[in-house]
Amino acid sequence: MEHSLPALDKNRAFGSFYRPELDLLRFFAFLLVFLHHVLPNSADDYAGYLSPGAARLMAAFACLCGYGLCLFFALSAYLIAELLLREKRRTRTIRVQSFYIRRILRIWPLYTIALLIGAAYALLRGSHEDLWRMLSYLLMVGNWFSVLHGWSANCMTPLWSISVEEQFYLVWPPLMKWLGKTGLFICCGTGIVVANAFLFLLGQRHANVYSVVWANSFVQFEMFAVGALLAIILRGKTARAGTLMRVFITALAGCAWFVSVYNCKAFGTGVAISGSELMVGYVLTAAGCAGFLYAVLGWNVDPGGLLVYLGKISYGLYVFHLLGLLCAKLLLQKIQLPLFGGAPRALLGLAFTVAFAFFSYQFIELPFLKIKSRFAT
């Protein structure tokens, strides 16, 4: 058991970069997002059966779970940056066109079907605004639609985050192709500075932290910058750390997220307290994402484990989790089971979500993933 700062152990220089521990982290990120959408986010919702202090802590935990999405962003940026860095070291260039083809084959087949489901749901509810919302998602500006109009009860509302990812990846691969290590450091640093400038301005204007701040591309780019920075710094290395050190780093990351929500009020219900507190809150959030990612890298995980598999299908889990919860609610209402808004709904909703994601992976995603492999670096 190591008690000092963890050393770094170099991986194979080239070849496959598949790491089952990152699939495990993906499932953890999804589970947090799922809990965020299941648990009430306001202390008032817990007032009937918890003390005021416990109610505030529970509400903070429910809000904190939303940072699972930030972890998705950081993890995605780390993986893409690492893969592109490996390609550049091997071939002395980056085939940007191939990157975009791989990206389209990975994201768009399921994404298109999800948007059609969202549009059908909007028509069933008679919501013209949601039809415009789905159109904005199709044009990859869905997060800005959410900034302007807030959230919706549509089961495909969470797809706004795909817009943020695609906006980032529109510019990142060309930058990686033409810039060296110093230039990439400057780009990531600039992204963090710009994010914090926006956070300060939004905080000073007391913007709504749950929509205006949360869905802002420039705010979330901080998570991508942190993930990419980690890949650039580590250069294919992972932490050779004992279990105790990994647990310690994970605990620090969790504490950073908690302070961000509980003390800085960076995410949750209501408006930002101030620019400085919003900035500090998101710096802690980004640091927590880096901590979780660093702590997991190099962890010996069984690649055939159930949780690793669930991480592999986490894209479908994320896309369908609100639909799964909706199906669970309708079913429980149909059979008139009491407490349909509590634990039974959550468990049944998770089961529906896993089933949807399984079929999505097998029959929608896998065929395109096989085509995607032809454009592998």
N, C-alpha and C positions, 0 to 999 in steps of 0.2 A: 504494500500500500504506500503510495507516494504522498508526501505531505508538503512538498515544495510546489512551485509553479510547474504545470505540466510541460514536459518536453514535447518536441514535435517529431513525428515519425514519417519519413517520406514514403509515399505510395509508389507504385509502378509508374514510371514516367509517362507511358502511353498505354493505350488499350482501354478496355472497358472501365468506365468510372461508376458503374452501378454500385450503390451502397444501400443495403437493406435498412440501415439505421435511419436513413433519410426518409424512407417510406414510413417507418415507424413515427418519425416526427411529423410527417404529413397527416397521418391519422390523428395524432395528438392535436394538431392545429384544427382539423375538421371538428373533432369532438368539442373543442372549446367554442367554436362558432355555433355548433348545434346547441350546446348548453346556454349560450348567450341568447338564442332565440326561443329557448324553452323557459328559462328562469325570468321572473319579473325583475326589471332593472331599477325599480324605485323602492326606497325604504318604506314608503307608505303601504306597499303591497304586502309587506311582512309584519306590519304593525299589529295585526290581530293576534299573532301567536308567537312573536319574538319581542324581546326587550328592545328599546330604541337603539341601543348600541349594537346589539346583534343584528337588528334589521339593517342598520347602515352597513355593517360588515358584509352581510349577505348580498345587499344590493351592489356593493362595490365588487364583490366576487363575480356577480352576474355580468356587470359591465366589463370587468377585466377579461372575461372569456371572449369578448369581442376582439381582443388583440390577437386571437388565433389567426385572423385575416392578415394582420401585419406580419405574423410569422410566415404565413404562406408567401407573402410578397418577398420577404428577405430570403427565404429558402429558394424561391424561384430564381431570384437574381443571382444567388450564389451558384446554383447549378448551371445556369446559362453562362455566366462569366467563366466558370471553371472549364466547361466544355469548349468554349470559344478560345480560351487561353491555350488549352491543349492542342486544338486545331492549329492555332497560329504558331506554336512551338514546333509542330510536326511539319507543317506545309509552308510556313513563313507568310501565310495570308489567311484570310477568313472568307469563305464563300458566302457572302451575305444573302445572295439569292437562294441558296440551298437552305440557309437558316429560316428564311421566311416560308419556304415550301414546307419545311418540317413543322414550323409553327402552325401553319394553316391546317395541315393534316392532323395535328394533335388537338387543336382547339375547335375548329369550325364545324366538323360534322355533328358533334354533340351540341355545340352551341346553337347551331341553326335549328335543330329539333327543339331545344329548350325555348328558343324565342317563339317558335310556332305554338308551343304549349302556352307560353305566356300571353300570346296574342289571342289564343282561343279562350283562355281564362278571362281576359279583358272583355271579350265579346259576350261571354256568359254573364258577366257582372254589369255589362252596359257601360263600361268605363272607357270613354274616348281618350282620357288622359293617359291611361295605361297603354293604349295602342301607340300613342306618340312616344311613350316611354320605351316600348319595345323597338320602335324605329330608331330611337336614339342609341339603344344598345347595339343595333345592327350597324350603325354608323360609327360605333366606338366612341361615342361621347355621352354614354349613359350616366356616368358619374356626374357630369356637369348638369344634366337634366335633374338629377337628384339634389344637387346643390340648390337649384332654382325652385324645385317643386316639392322637395321632401320625399318621404318614403310612401310606399303603397302596400296594400294587402295582397298584391299579386304574388303568387308563389314563385315567380321567377325574378323578383326584385333584386335578390343578391347578385345577379349577374352584372350589376354595375361595376363590380370589381374587375371584370374581364376588360372593360374599357381602359381602366388605369394601367393594367398590365400591358395591353397592346400599345398604348401611347408610349410607354417606357421603351418597349422593344422596337418601336419604330425608329428610334435614334441610337439605341445602345450598340447594336452590332456594327454599324458603320464606324462609330467612335472607336470600338475595340480594334477594328481593322486598321485604322490609320494612325492611332495614337500608341505610344509606348507606355511603359509602366508609370512614368512621371505624369504624362498627360492624363492617364486614366485616374490616377490619384487626384489630380486637379479637378477632373470632371466630377468625381464622387464628392469631393469636398465642396465644390460649387453647388451640387445638388442639395447637400445638407445645409449650406448657408442659405440658399434660396428658400428651402422648406421652412427654416426657422424665421426668415424674414416674413414669409406669409403667415406663419403661426403668430408672430408678434402682432402683425397688423390685424389679423382676425381676432386675436385675444383682446386687443385694445378696443375693438368695436363690439366686444361681447357677443360674438357670433355663436349660433347654435352649434354645440360641439358634436351633436349626433348626426347632423346632416351637412351643414355648410362647411364645417372643418373636416369632418371624417371623410367625406366624398371628394375632397379637393385633391386633384392630381399632384400638385406641388407639395402638399403635406405628406402624402403617402410615398412620394419619390424618395423621401428620407430612408424608408425601409429598404427600398431597392438599392440605394447607395450603400447602405451598411452591408447588405448581403454581398454586393459586388466587391466592396472593399475587403471583406473577409476572404474571398476567393483570391484576390490579387495579393494579399499579404501572405496567405498560407501557401500559395503556389503548389497545390496538390498535396499538401501535408495535412495530417490530422493530429489531434491531441493524443499523446500517449500518456494517459492519466488513469489513475486508479479510480475505483468506484467512489471513494470518499470525496476526491477532488471534483468529480463530475457532479455529484450530489450538491456539493458546496456551490459550484457555479450555477447550477440549475436553481438552487434556492435564492441566490443573489438575483438571478434574472426574474424570478417570480416576485421577489420583494420590490424590484424596480417597477414592474408593472403595477403592483398594488399601490405604491406611492403615487404613481402617475394618475391612477383613478381616484384614490381615496383622498389624497392631499392636494394634488394639483387640479383635480376635476377636469382632466384632459379629455375624458370620454365618458359618456353617460347621458343622463337627462339634463336639460337646462342649457345655460349659456356659459361661455368662457369667463373666468374670473378676471384675468388680466393677460396681457401679452407675455409677460415674463413667466407666469405660471404655466401657460399653455406650451411655451417653448420647452421649459424644463420637463413637463410631462411627456412630451413626445421624444425628447432626448432619452429619457428613461425607458420609454417604450422601445425605441430602436436599440438601445443597449441591451434590454432584455431579450429581444429577438436574436441579437448576436450571441448573447450568452447561451440561450437554449441551443442554438445551432452549433456553437463551438463545443458545448458539453456533449452533444450526441455524436459528433464526427469521430469516427474510429472506434465507436462502441461495438463490441462483438454481439451481433444479433443474428438469430436463426433466420435465414432468408426464406424459409418455408413456413414461417409462423403465420398465424391468423391475422395478427395486427399488422404485419408487414404487407400481407395481401390487401387488407383494407386500406392501407396507405397507397397501394398501387391503383386502387379504384377510387381514390379520394376526390378526383375531379368530378366523377358522377355523384359521389356522396354530397359534395358541396352544391352541385347544380340542383339536386333533387330533394334536399333535406326539408325545405318548406313544403314542397308537394307531399312528401311523406308524412309530415305533421298534419297537413290538411286532410289527407286520407284517413289518418288515425282518428282525427276529431270527428269526421263525418261517420265513420264506422261506429265509434263509441256512442255517438248520439243516436245512431240507428238502433243499436241494441239497448240503448238507455242505461248504460253502465254509469253509476255515479262517479263523480270526480273526473269527468272526462278531460278536464283541463289540467290535471296533475300528472303524477307519475305514470299511470297507465297510458296516457296519450304520448308521453315522452318515449316510453319503451316501445310501444307499438309503432310510433312514428319513426324511431330508429330502425326497427325491423323493415318497415316499408322502404325506407331510404336505402338500406343495404341491398334489398331485393332489386330496387330500381337501378342502383349503381352496378350491381352484378350483371344484369341483362344489358345495360348500356355498354359496359366494358366488353362483354363477350360478342355482342352483335352489332355495335355501332363503332366503338373505338378500336378494337383489335384489328379489324380489316384494314383500317387506315394506318394503324401503327406499323403493320407489315409493309405497307407502301412507304411509310416514312423512313423505315430502316434503309431503304435504297439511297437515301440522301444523308446518311449518317456521316459524321466527320471522320 
